Amino acid sequence: MSGLEATRELRRLESLGQIPPQRIIALTGNARKEQLENAINAGMDEVMTKPYRLPELLERIRARRA
């Protein structure tokens, strides 16, 4: 299962009330606009491109889901 497929499945389970809301952050080396849009459209909360800084990643993980 790809990350996009996993995200869609998590969002489906959330919508059914089977799991609590999850914060999903994509980490990708592919920074093309269409790839970033695909991640967001799949249900990811945000996308970070590599290389990323660990403090920034931790800050985003701790942020509340919008």
PQR file with spaces between the fields and no chain letter, atoms N, CA, C, O and H, PARSE charges and radii, in Angstrom:
ATOM       1  N    MET     1       0.857   -1.166    0.000 -0.4000 1.5000
ATOM       2  CA   MET     1       0.000    0.000    0.000 -0.0000 2.0000
ATOM       3  C    MET     1       0.905    1.232    0.000  0.5500 1.7000
ATOM       4  O    MET     1       1.835    1.327    0.801 -0.5500 1.4000
ATOM       5  N    SER     2       0.635    2.145   -0.876 -0.4000 1.5000
ATOM       6  CA   SER     2       1.415    3.387   -0.933 -0.0000 2.0000
ATOM       7  C    SER     2       0.978    4.331    0.181  0.5500 1.7000
ATOM       8  O    SER     2      -0.032    4.099    0.846 -0.5500 1.4000
ATOM       9  H    SER     2      -0.120    2.068   -1.527  0.4000 1.0000
ATOM      10  N    GLY     3       1.735    5.377    0.370 -0.4000 1.5000
ATOM      11  CA   GLY     3       1.373    6.380    1.369 -0.0000 2.0000
ATOM      12  C    GLY     3       0.047    7.055    1.049  0.5500 1.7000
ATOM      13  O    GLY     3      -0.733    7.367    1.948 -0.5500 1.4000
ATOM      14  H    GLY     3       2.555    5.565   -0.170  0.4000 1.0000
ATOM      15  N    LEU     4      -0.203    7.277   -0.241 -0.4000 1.5000
ATOM      16  CA   LEU     4      -1.477    7.887   -0.634 -0.0000 2.0000
ATOM      17  C    LEU     4      -2.642    6.944   -0.343  0.5500 1.7000
ATOM      18  O    LEU     4      -3.683    7.371    0.155 -0.5500 1.4000
ATOM      19  H    LEU     4       0.431    7.023   -0.971  0.4000 1.0000
ATOM      20  N    GLU     5      -2.461    5.667   -0.654 -0.4000 1.5000
ATOM      21  CA   GLU     5      -3.508    4.683   -0.370 -0.0000 2.0000
ATOM      22  C    GLU     5      -3.738    4.546    1.133  0.5500 1.7000
ATOM      23  O    GLU     5      -4.879    4.458    1.586 -0.5500 1.4000
ATOM      24  H    GLU     5      -1.615    5.320   -1.059  0.4000 1.0000
ATOM      25  N    ALA     6      -2.672    4.527    1.890 -0.4000 1.5000
ATOM      26  CA   ALA     6      -2.797    4.421    3.348 -0.0000 2.0000
ATOM      27  C    ALA     6      -3.534    5.629    3.914  0.5500 1.7000
ATOM      28  O    ALA     6      -4.367    5.490    4.809 -0.5500 1.4000
ATOM      29  H    ALA     6      -1.745    4.598    1.522  0.4000 1.0000
ATOM      30  N    THR     7      -3.228    6.800    3.394 -0.4000 1.5000
ATOM      31  CA   THR     7      -3.903    8.018    3.857 -0.0000 2.0000
ATOM      32  C    THR     7      -5.386    7.954    3.563  0.5500 1.7000
ATOM      33  O    THR     7      -6.208    8.267    4.424 -0.5500 1.4000
ATOM      34  H    THR     7      -2.551    6.913    2.667  0.4000 1.0000
ATOM      35  N    ARG     8      -5.731    7.552    2.357 -0.4000 1.5000
ATOM      36  CA   ARG     8      -7.161    7.443    2.009 -0.0000 2.0000
ATOM      37  C    ARG     8      -7.876    6.455    2.929  0.5500 1.7000
ATOM      38  O    ARG     8      -9.007    6.693    3.352 -0.5500 1.4000
ATOM      39  H    ARG     8      -5.063    7.298    1.657  0.4000 1.0000
ATOM      40  N    GLU     9      -7.209    5.355    3.230 -0.4000 1.5000
ATOM      41  CA   GLU     9      -7.818    4.352    4.110 -0.0000 2.0000
ATOM      42  C    GLU     9      -7.975    4.893    5.534  0.5500 1.7000
ATOM      43  O    GLU     9      -9.008    4.672    6.166 -0.5500 1.4000
ATOM      44  H    GLU     9      -6.290    5.161    2.886  0.4000 1.0000
ATOM      45  N    LEU    10      -6.974    5.591    6.036 -0.4000 1.5000
ATOM      46  CA   LEU    10      -7.089    6.188    7.369 -0.0000 2.0000
ATOM      47  C    LEU    10      -8.239    7.193    7.412  0.5500 1.7000
ATOM      48  O    LEU    10      -9.011    7.211    8.371 -0.5500 1.4000
ATOM      49  H    LEU    10      -6.135    5.770    5.522  0.4000 1.0000
ATOM      50  N    ARG    11      -8.355    8.016    6.395 -0.4000 1.5000
ATOM      51  CA   ARG    11      -9.445    8.999    6.356 -0.0000 2.0000
ATOM      52  C    ARG    11     -10.810    8.295    6.276  0.5500 1.7000
ATOM      53  O    ARG    11     -11.784    8.763    6.865 -0.5500 1.4000
ATOM      54  H    ARG    11      -7.727    8.001    5.616  0.4000 1.0000
ATOM      55  N    ARG    12     -10.878    7.179    5.551 -0.4000 1.5000
ATOM      56  CA   ARG    12     -12.128    6.422    5.468 -0.0000 2.0000
ATOM      57  C    ARG    12     -12.507    5.878    6.843  0.5500 1.7000
ATOM      58  O    ARG    12     -13.660    5.972    7.264 -0.5500 1.4000
ATOM      59  H    ARG    12     -10.086    6.799    5.072  0.4000 1.0000
ATOM      60  N    LEU    13     -11.531    5.314    7.528 -0.4000 1.5000
ATOM      61  CA   LEU    13     -11.796    4.774    8.867 -0.0000 2.0000
ATOM      62  C    LEU    13     -12.183    5.873    9.849  0.5500 1.7000
ATOM      63  O    LEU    13     -13.026    5.660   10.720 -0.5500 1.4000
ATOM      64  H    LEU    13     -10.595    5.237    7.186  0.4000 1.0000
ATOM      65  N    GLU    14     -11.578    7.036    9.712 -0.4000 1.5000
ATOM      66  CA   GLU    14     -11.972    8.178   10.551 -0.0000 2.0000
ATOM      67  C    GLU    14     -13.428    8.541   10.304  0.5500 1.7000
ATOM      68  O    GLU    14     -14.196    8.756   11.242 -0.5500 1.4000
ATOM      69  H    GLU    14     -10.893    7.209    9.004  0.4000 1.0000
ATOM      70  N    SER    15     -13.798    8.607    9.027 -0.4000 1.5000
ATOM      71  CA   SER    15     -15.166    9.021    8.684 -0.0000 2.0000
ATOM      72  C    SER    15     -16.212    8.038    9.215  0.5500 1.7000
ATOM      73  O    SER    15     -17.356    8.417    9.467 -0.5500 1.4000
ATOM      74  H    SER    15     -13.174    8.433    8.265  0.4000 1.0000
ATOM      75  N    LEU    16     -15.815    6.777    9.384 -0.4000 1.5000
ATOM      76  CA   LEU    16     -16.714    5.763    9.938 -0.0000 2.0000
ATOM      77  C    LEU    16     -16.683    5.727   11.462  0.5500 1.7000
ATOM      78  O    LEU    16     -17.430    4.974   12.086 -0.5500 1.4000
ATOM      79  H    LEU    16     -14.886    6.468    9.180  0.4000 1.0000
ATOM      80  N    GLY    17     -15.814    6.546   12.060 -0.4000 1.5000
ATOM      81  CA   GLY    17     -15.695    6.566   13.507 -0.0000 2.0000
ATOM      82  C    GLY    17     -14.940    5.381   14.073  0.5500 1.7000
ATOM      83  O    GLY    17     -15.014    5.118   15.273 -0.5500 1.4000
ATOM      84  H    GLY    17     -15.207    7.158   11.553  0.4000 1.0000
ATOM      85  N    GLN    18     -14.216    4.663   13.231 -0.4000 1.5000
ATOM      86  CA   GLN    18     -13.491    3.486   13.687 -0.0000 2.0000
ATOM      87  C    GLN    18     -12.125    3.813   14.294  0.5500 1.7000
ATOM      88  O    GLN    18     -11.566    3.013   15.046 -0.5500 1.4000
ATOM      89  H    GLN    18     -14.155    4.877   12.256  0.4000 1.0000
ATOM      90  N    ILE    19     -11.600    4.976   13.969 -0.4000 1.5000
ATOM      91  CA   ILE    19     -10.341    5.438   14.572 -0.0000 2.0000
ATOM      92  C    ILE    19     -10.457    6.935   14.834  0.5500 1.7000
ATOM      93  O    ILE    19     -11.225    7.619   14.157 -0.5500 1.4000
ATOM      94  H    ILE    19     -12.053    5.625   13.358  0.4000 1.0000
ATOM      95  N    PRO    20      -9.712    7.451   15.798 -0.5600 1.5000
ATOM      96  CA   PRO    20      -9.737    8.894   16.040  0.2800 2.0000
ATOM      97  C    PRO    20      -8.997    9.631   14.922  0.5500 1.7000
ATOM      98  O    PRO    20      -8.207    9.023   14.200 -0.5500 1.4000
ATOM      99  N    PRO    21      -9.242   10.923   14.777 -0.5600 1.5000
ATOM     100  CA   PRO    21      -8.548   11.694   13.746  0.2800 2.0000
ATOM     101  C    PRO    21      -7.025   11.592   13.895  0.5500 1.7000
ATOM     102  O    PRO    21      -6.482   11.642   14.999 -0.5500 1.4000
ATOM     103  N    GLN    22      -6.374   11.452   12.773 -0.4000 1.5000
ATOM     104  CA   GLN    22      -4.919   11.330   12.723 -0.0000 2.0000
ATOM     105  C    GLN    22      -4.318   12.533   12.003  0.5500 1.7000
ATOM     106  O    GLN    22      -4.915   13.063   11.067 -0.5500 1.4000
ATOM     107  H    GLN    22      -6.815   11.411   11.876  0.4000 1.0000
ATOM     108  N    ARG    23      -3.163   12.951   12.432 -0.4000 1.5000
ATOM     109  CA   ARG    23      -2.418   13.991   11.714 -0.0000 2.0000
ATOM     110  C    ARG    23      -1.454   13.272   10.787  0.5500 1.7000
ATOM     111  O    ARG    23      -0.649   12.456   11.236 -0.5500 1.4000
ATOM     112  H    ARG    23      -2.678   12.520   13.193  0.4000 1.0000
ATOM     113  N    ILE    24      -1.530   13.571    9.490 -0.4000 1.5000
ATOM     114  CA   ILE    24      -0.698   12.895    8.506 -0.0000 2.0000
ATOM     115  C    ILE    24       0.147   13.926    7.772  0.5500 1.7000
ATOM     116  O    ILE    24      -0.370   14.856    7.154 -0.5500 1.4000
ATOM     117  H    ILE    24      -2.183   14.235    9.126  0.4000 1.0000
ATOM     118  N    ILE    25       1.449   13.738    7.854 -0.4000 1.5000
ATOM     119  CA   ILE    25       2.396   14.633    7.194 -0.0000 2.0000
ATOM     120  C    ILE    25       3.212   13.807    6.208  0.5500 1.7000
ATOM     121  O    ILE    25       3.877   12.844    6.590 -0.5500 1.4000
ATOM     122  H    ILE    25       1.869   12.982    8.356  0.4000 1.0000
ATOM     123  N    ALA    26       3.155   14.188    4.954 -0.4000 1.5000
ATOM     124  CA   ALA    26       3.938   13.493    3.931 -0.0000 2.0000
ATOM     125  C    ALA    26       5.376   13.987    3.979  0.5500 1.7000
ATOM     126  O    ALA    26       5.629   15.186    4.106 -0.5500 1.4000
ATOM     127  H    ALA    26       2.615   14.971    4.644  0.4000 1.0000
ATOM     128  N    LEU    27       6.310   13.058    3.878 -0.4000 1.5000
ATOM     129  CA   LEU    27       7.727   13.382    3.733 -0.0000 2.0000
ATOM     130  C    LEU    27       8.139   12.837    2.372  0.5500 1.7000
ATOM     131  O    LEU    27       8.091   11.628    2.143 -0.5500 1.4000
ATOM     132  H    LEU    27       6.104   12.084    3.775  0.4000 1.0000
ATOM     133  N    THR    28       8.539   13.716    1.481 -0.4000 1.5000
ATOM     134  CA   THR    28       8.831   13.289    0.123 -0.0000 2.0000
ATOM     135  C    THR    28      10.047   14.000   -0.452  0.5500 1.7000
ATOM     136  O    THR    28      10.352   15.137   -0.092 -0.5500 1.4000
ATOM     137  H    THR    28       8.577   14.698    1.667  0.4000 1.0000
ATOM     138  N    GLY    29      10.714   13.323   -1.327 -0.4000 1.5000
ATOM     139  CA   GLY    29      11.813   13.924   -2.068 -0.0000 2.0000
ATOM     140  C    GLY    29      11.324   14.502   -3.385  0.5500 1.7000
ATOM     141  O    GLY    29      12.080   15.155   -4.105 -0.5500 1.4000
ATOM     142  H    GLY    29      10.466   12.399   -1.619  0.4000 1.0000
ATOM     143  N    ASN    30      10.061   14.262   -3.696 -0.4000 1.5000
ATOM     144  CA   ASN    30       9.484   14.722   -4.952 -0.0000 2.0000
ATOM     145  C    ASN    30       8.707   16.005   -4.699  0.5500 1.7000
ATOM     146  O    ASN    30       7.617   15.971   -4.128 -0.5500 1.4000
ATOM     147  H    ASN    30       9.447   13.732   -3.111  0.4000 1.0000
ATOM     148  N    ALA    31       9.257   17.124   -5.117 -0.4000 1.5000
ATOM     149  CA   ALA    31       8.648   18.422   -4.821 -0.0000 2.0000
ATOM     150  C    ALA    31       7.869   18.997   -5.997  0.5500 1.7000
ATOM     151  O    ALA    31       7.557   20.188   -6.009 -0.5500 1.4000
ATOM     152  H    ALA    31      10.142   17.152   -5.581  0.4000 1.0000
ATOM     153  N    ARG    32       7.550   18.161   -6.990 -0.4000 1.5000
ATOM     154  CA   ARG    32       6.761   18.679   -8.113 -0.0000 2.0000
ATOM     155  C    ARG    32       5.367   19.045   -7.616  0.5500 1.7000
ATOM     156  O    ARG    32       4.790   18.369   -6.763 -0.5500 1.4000
ATOM     157  H    ARG    32       7.804   17.194   -6.980  0.4000 1.0000
ATOM     158  N    LYS    33       4.853   20.115   -8.164 -0.4000 1.5000
ATOM     159  CA   LYS    33       3.560   20.642   -7.731 -0.0000 2.0000
ATOM     160  C    LYS    33       2.472   19.565   -7.759  0.5500 1.7000
ATOM     161  O    LYS    33       1.689   19.454   -6.815 -0.5500 1.4000
ATOM     162  H    LYS    33       5.322   20.663   -8.857  0.4000 1.0000
ATOM     163  N    GLU    34       2.418   18.776   -8.829 -0.4000 1.5000
ATOM     164  CA   GLU    34       1.359   17.760   -8.931 -0.0000 2.0000
ATOM     165  C    GLU    34       1.498   16.694   -7.851  0.5500 1.7000
ATOM     166  O    GLU    34       0.488   16.178   -7.373 -0.5500 1.4000
ATOM     167  H    GLU    34       3.054   18.866   -9.596  0.4000 1.0000
ATOM     168  N    GLN    35       2.716   16.352   -7.457 -0.4000 1.5000
ATOM     169  CA   GLN    35       2.923   15.364   -6.399 -0.0000 2.0000
ATOM     170  C    GLN    35       2.463   15.914   -5.044  0.5500 1.7000
ATOM     171  O    GLN    35       1.845   15.203   -4.252 -0.5500 1.4000
ATOM     172  H    GLN    35       3.537   16.770   -7.846  0.4000 1.0000
ATOM     173  N    LEU    36       2.769   17.173   -4.796 -0.4000 1.5000
ATOM     174  CA   LEU    36       2.333   17.806   -3.548 -0.0000 2.0000
ATOM     175  C    LEU    36       0.810   17.882   -3.499  0.5500 1.7000
ATOM     176  O    LEU    36       0.204   17.615   -2.461 -0.5500 1.4000
ATOM     177  H    LEU    36       3.271   17.750   -5.440  0.4000 1.0000
ATOM     178  N    GLU    37       0.193   18.247   -4.621 -0.4000 1.5000
ATOM     179  CA   GLU    37      -1.267   18.321   -4.681 -0.0000 2.0000
ATOM     180  C    GLU    37      -1.894   16.936   -4.491  0.5500 1.7000
ATOM     181  O    GLU    37      -2.922   16.814   -3.824 -0.5500 1.4000
ATOM     182  H    GLU    37       0.685   18.464   -5.464  0.4000 1.0000
ATOM     183  N    ASN    38      -1.297   15.905   -5.061 -0.4000 1.5000
ATOM     184  CA   ASN    38      -1.815   14.543   -4.895 -0.0000 2.0000
ATOM     185  C    ASN    38      -1.829   14.139   -3.427  0.5500 1.7000
ATOM     186  O    ASN    38      -2.774   13.500   -2.964 -0.5500 1.4000
ATOM     187  H    ASN    38      -0.462   16.003   -5.603  0.4000 1.0000
ATOM     188  N    ALA    39      -0.793   14.507   -2.702 -0.4000 1.5000
ATOM     189  CA   ALA    39      -0.720   14.166   -1.282 -0.0000 2.0000
ATOM     190  C    ALA    39      -1.837   14.858   -0.501  0.5500 1.7000
ATOM     191  O    ALA    39      -2.515   14.230    0.312 -0.5500 1.4000
ATOM     192  H    ALA    39      -0.026   15.027   -3.078  0.4000 1.0000
ATOM     193  N    ILE    40      -2.022   16.137   -0.747 -0.4000 1.5000
ATOM     194  CA   ILE    40      -3.077   16.891   -0.058 -0.0000 2.0000
ATOM     195  C    ILE    40      -4.447   16.357   -0.453  0.5500 1.7000
ATOM     196  O    ILE    40      -5.322   16.201    0.398 -0.5500 1.4000
ATOM     197  H    ILE    40      -1.471   16.647   -1.408  0.4000 1.0000
ATOM     198  N    ASN    41      -4.639   16.076   -1.741 -0.4000 1.5000
ATOM     199  CA   ASN    41      -5.931   15.559   -2.211 -0.0000 2.0000
ATOM     200  C    ASN    41      -6.241   14.174   -1.654  0.5500 1.7000
ATOM     201  O    ASN    41      -7.409   13.803   -1.537 -0.5500 1.4000
ATOM     202  H    ASN    41      -3.928   16.203   -2.433  0.4000 1.0000
ATOM     203  N    ALA    42      -5.221   13.415   -1.314 -0.4000 1.5000
ATOM     204  CA   ALA    42      -5.427   12.092   -0.714 -0.0000 2.0000
ATOM     205  C    ALA    42      -5.861   12.204    0.739  0.5500 1.7000
ATOM     206  O    ALA    42      -6.355   11.237    1.319 -0.5500 1.4000
ATOM     207  H    ALA    42      -4.273   13.716   -1.409  0.4000 1.0000
ATOM     208  N    GLY    43      -5.676   13.401    1.336 -0.4000 1.5000
ATOM     209  CA   GLY    43      -6.103   13.604    2.711 -0.0000 2.0000
ATOM     210  C    GLY    43      -4.989   13.923    3.686  0.5500 1.7000
ATOM     211  O    GLY    43      -5.233   14.029    4.888 -0.5500 1.4000
ATOM     212  H    GLY    43      -5.276   14.187    0.865  0.4000 1.0000
ATOM     213  N    MET    44      -3.771   14.078    3.193 -0.4000 1.5000
ATOM     214  CA   MET    44      -2.674   14.435    4.093 -0.0000 2.0000
ATOM     215  C    MET    44      -2.860   15.869    4.554  0.5500 1.7000
ATOM     216  O    MET    44      -3.371   16.713    3.817 -0.5500 1.4000
ATOM     217  H    MET    44      -3.572   13.991    2.216  0.4000 1.0000
ATOM     218  N    ASP    45      -2.445   16.131    5.767 -0.4000 1.5000
ATOM     219  CA   ASP    45      -2.608   17.470    6.321 -0.0000 2.0000
ATOM     220  C    ASP    45      -1.621   18.456    5.719  0.5500 1.7000
ATOM     221  O    ASP    45      -1.947   19.620    5.491 -0.5500 1.4000
ATOM     222  H    ASP    45      -2.030   15.446    6.366  0.4000 1.0000
ATOM     223  N    GLU    46      -0.420   17.980    5.467 -0.4000 1.5000
ATOM     224  CA   GLU    46       0.585   18.826    4.837 -0.0000 2.0000
ATOM     225  C    GLU    46       1.705   17.964    4.285  0.5500 1.7000
ATOM     226  O    GLU    46       1.761   16.757    4.522 -0.5500 1.4000
ATOM     227  H    GLU    46      -0.155   17.034    5.652  0.4000 1.0000
ATOM     228  N    VAL    47       2.595   18.608    3.542 -0.4000 1.5000
ATOM     229  CA   VAL    47       3.693   17.911    2.886 -0.0000 2.0000
ATOM     230  C    VAL    47       4.986   18.638    3.199  0.5500 1.7000
ATOM     231  O    VAL    47       5.064   19.864    3.115 -0.5500 1.4000
ATOM     232  H    VAL    47       2.550   19.588    3.349  0.4000 1.0000
ATOM     233  N    MET    48       5.997   17.866    3.561 -0.4000 1.5000
ATOM     234  CA   MET    48       7.344   18.418    3.751 -0.0000 2.0000
ATOM     235  C    MET    48       8.258   17.735    2.749  0.5500 1.7000
ATOM     236  O    MET    48       8.223   16.515    2.591 -0.5500 1.4000
ATOM     237  H    MET    48       5.934   16.871    3.630  0.4000 1.0000
ATOM     238  N    THR    49       9.068   18.526    2.082 -0.4000 1.5000
ATOM     239  CA   THR    49      10.007   17.949    1.126 -0.0000 2.0000
ATOM     240  C    THR    49      11.363   17.742    1.788  0.5500 1.7000
ATOM     241  O    THR    49      11.766   18.478    2.689 -0.5500 1.4000
ATOM     242  H    THR    49       9.096   19.517    2.211  0.4000 1.0000
ATOM     243  N    LYS    50      12.044   16.715    1.308 -0.4000 1.5000
ATOM     244  CA   LYS    50      13.382   16.402    1.803 -0.0000 2.0000
ATOM     245  C    LYS    50      14.379   17.281    1.070  0.5500 1.7000
ATOM     246  O    LYS    50      14.151   17.581   -0.102 -0.5500 1.4000
ATOM     247  H    LYS    50      11.716   16.117    0.577  0.4000 1.0000
ATOM     248  N    PRO    51      15.435   17.698    1.667 -0.5600 1.5000
ATOM     249  CA   PRO    51      15.767   17.430    3.070  0.2800 2.0000
ATOM     250  C    PRO    51      14.936   18.331    3.980  0.5500 1.7000
ATOM     251  O    PRO    51      14.670   19.487    3.650 -0.5500 1.4000
ATOM     252  N    TYR    52      14.544   17.806    5.091 -0.4000 1.5000
ATOM     253  CA   TYR    52      13.781   18.586    6.070 -0.0000 2.0000
ATOM     254  C    TYR    52      14.597   18.669    7.348  0.5500 1.7000
ATOM     255  O    TYR    52      15.524   17.890    7.569 -0.5500 1.4000
ATOM     256  H    TYR    52      14.761   16.867    5.358  0.4000 1.0000
ATOM     257  N    ARG    53      14.230   19.633    8.187 -0.4000 1.5000
ATOM     258  CA   ARG    53      14.924   19.813    9.463 -0.0000 2.0000
ATOM     259  C    ARG    53      14.087   19.173   10.554  0.5500 1.7000
ATOM     260  O    ARG    53      12.881   19.400   10.637 -0.5500 1.4000
ATOM     261  H    ARG    53      13.477   20.266    8.008  0.4000 1.0000
ATOM     262  N    LEU    54      14.727   18.376   11.385 -0.4000 1.5000
ATOM     263  CA   LEU    54      14.020   17.644   12.436 -0.0000 2.0000
ATOM     264  C    LEU    54      13.213   18.564   13.355  0.5500 1.7000
ATOM     265  O    LEU    54      12.069   18.230   13.665 -0.5500 1.4000
ATOM     266  H    LEU    54      15.707   18.191   11.317  0.4000 1.0000
ATOM     267  N    PRO    55      13.747   19.706   13.807 -0.5600 1.5000
ATOM     268  CA   PRO    55      12.918   20.565   14.668  0.2800 2.0000
ATOM     269  C    PRO    55      11.621   21.012   13.984  0.5500 1.7000
ATOM     270  O    PRO    55      10.573   21.095   14.624 -0.5500 1.4000
ATOM     271  N    GLU    56      11.699   21.296   12.689 -0.4000 1.5000
ATOM     272  CA   GLU    56      10.496   21.709   11.964 -0.0000 2.0000
ATOM     273  C    GLU    56       9.506   20.546   11.854  0.5500 1.7000
ATOM     274  O    GLU    56       8.302   20.746   12.013 -0.5500 1.4000
ATOM     275  H    GLU    56      12.551   21.229   12.168  0.4000 1.0000
ATOM     276  N    LEU    57       9.995   19.348   11.587 -0.4000 1.5000
ATOM     277  CA   LEU    57       9.130   18.180   11.519 -0.0000 2.0000
ATOM     278  C    LEU    57       8.445   17.941   12.863  0.5500 1.7000
ATOM     279  O    LEU    57       7.236   17.714   12.912 -0.5500 1.4000
ATOM     280  H    LEU    57      10.973   19.185   11.458  0.4000 1.0000
ATOM     281  N    LEU    58       9.206   17.992   13.941 -0.4000 1.5000
ATOM     282  CA   LEU    58       8.616   17.778   15.274 -0.0000 2.0000
ATOM     283  C    LEU    58       7.566   18.831   15.593  0.5500 1.7000
ATOM     284  O    LEU    58       6.543   18.516   16.202 -0.5500 1.4000
ATOM     285  H    LEU    58      10.188   18.177   13.901  0.4000 1.0000
ATOM     286  N    GLU    59       7.800   20.068   15.196 -0.4000 1.5000
ATOM     287  CA   GLU    59       6.838   21.134   15.433 -0.0000 2.0000
ATOM     288  C    GLU    59       5.536   20.826   14.688  0.5500 1.7000
ATOM     289  O    GLU    59       4.448   21.001   15.236 -0.5500 1.4000
ATOM     290  H    GLU    59       8.631   20.324   14.701  0.4000 1.0000
ATOM     291  N    ARG    60       5.648   20.376   13.461 -0.4000 1.5000
ATOM     292  CA   ARG    60       4.457   20.060   12.671 -0.0000 2.0000
ATOM     293  C    ARG    60       3.732   18.825   13.214  0.5500 1.7000
ATOM     294  O    ARG    60       2.502   18.770   13.182 -0.5500 1.4000
ATOM     295  H    ARG    60       6.532   20.234   13.015  0.4000 1.0000
ATOM     296  N    ILE    61       4.464   17.857   13.702 -0.4000 1.5000
ATOM     297  CA   ILE    61       3.835   16.673   14.287 -0.0000 2.0000
ATOM     298  C    ILE    61       3.008   17.073   15.508  0.5500 1.7000
ATOM     299  O    ILE    61       1.906   16.567   15.715 -0.5500 1.4000
ATOM     300  H    ILE    61       5.463   17.902   13.728  0.4000 1.0000
ATOM     301  N    ARG    62       3.543   17.973   16.299 -0.4000 1.5000
ATOM     302  CA   ARG    62       2.858   18.389   17.535 -0.0000 2.0000
ATOM     303  C    ARG    62       1.685   19.318   17.295  0.5500 1.7000
ATOM     304  O    ARG    62       0.848   19.488   18.182 -0.5500 1.4000
ATOM     305  H    ARG    62       4.439   18.384   16.130  0.4000 1.0000
ATOM     306  N    ALA    63       1.602   19.919   16.128 -0.4000 1.5000
ATOM     307  CA   ALA    63       0.528   20.877   15.822 -0.0000 2.0000
ATOM     308  C    ALA    63      -0.814   20.147   15.798  0.5500 1.7000
ATOM     309  O    ALA    63      -0.887   18.967   15.455 -0.5500 1.4000
ATOM     310  H    ALA    63       2.281   19.782   15.408  0.4000 1.0000
ATOM     311  N    ARG    64      -1.835   20.845   16.156 -0.4000 1.5000
ATOM     312  CA   ARG    64      -3.175   20.251   16.109 -0.0000 2.0000
ATOM     313  C    ARG    64      -3.650   20.181   14.681  0.5500 1.7000
ATOM     314  O    ARG    64      -3.296   21.009   13.841 -0.5500 1.4000
ATOM     315  H    ARG    64      -1.775   21.803   16.435  0.4000 1.0000
ATOM     316  N    ARG    65      -4.450   19.186   14.427 -0.4000 1.5000
ATOM     317  CA   ARG    65      -5.012   19.023   13.086 -0.0000 2.0000
ATOM     318  C    ARG    65      -6.064   20.083   12.857  0.5500 1.7000
ATOM     319  O    ARG    65      -6.920   20.316   13.710 -0.5500 1.4000
ATOM     320  H    ARG    65      -4.738   18.514   15.109  0.4000 1.0000
ATOM     321  N    ALA    66      -5.998   20.725   11.702 -0.4000 1.5000
ATOM     322  CA   ALA    66      -6.952   21.812   11.374 -0.0000 2.0000
ATOM     323  C    ALA    66      -8.307   21.264   11.002  0.5500 1.7000
ATOM     324  O    ALA    66      -9.222   22.031   10.700 -0.5500 1.4000
ATOM     325  H    ALA    66      -5.302   20.535   11.009  0.4000 1.0000
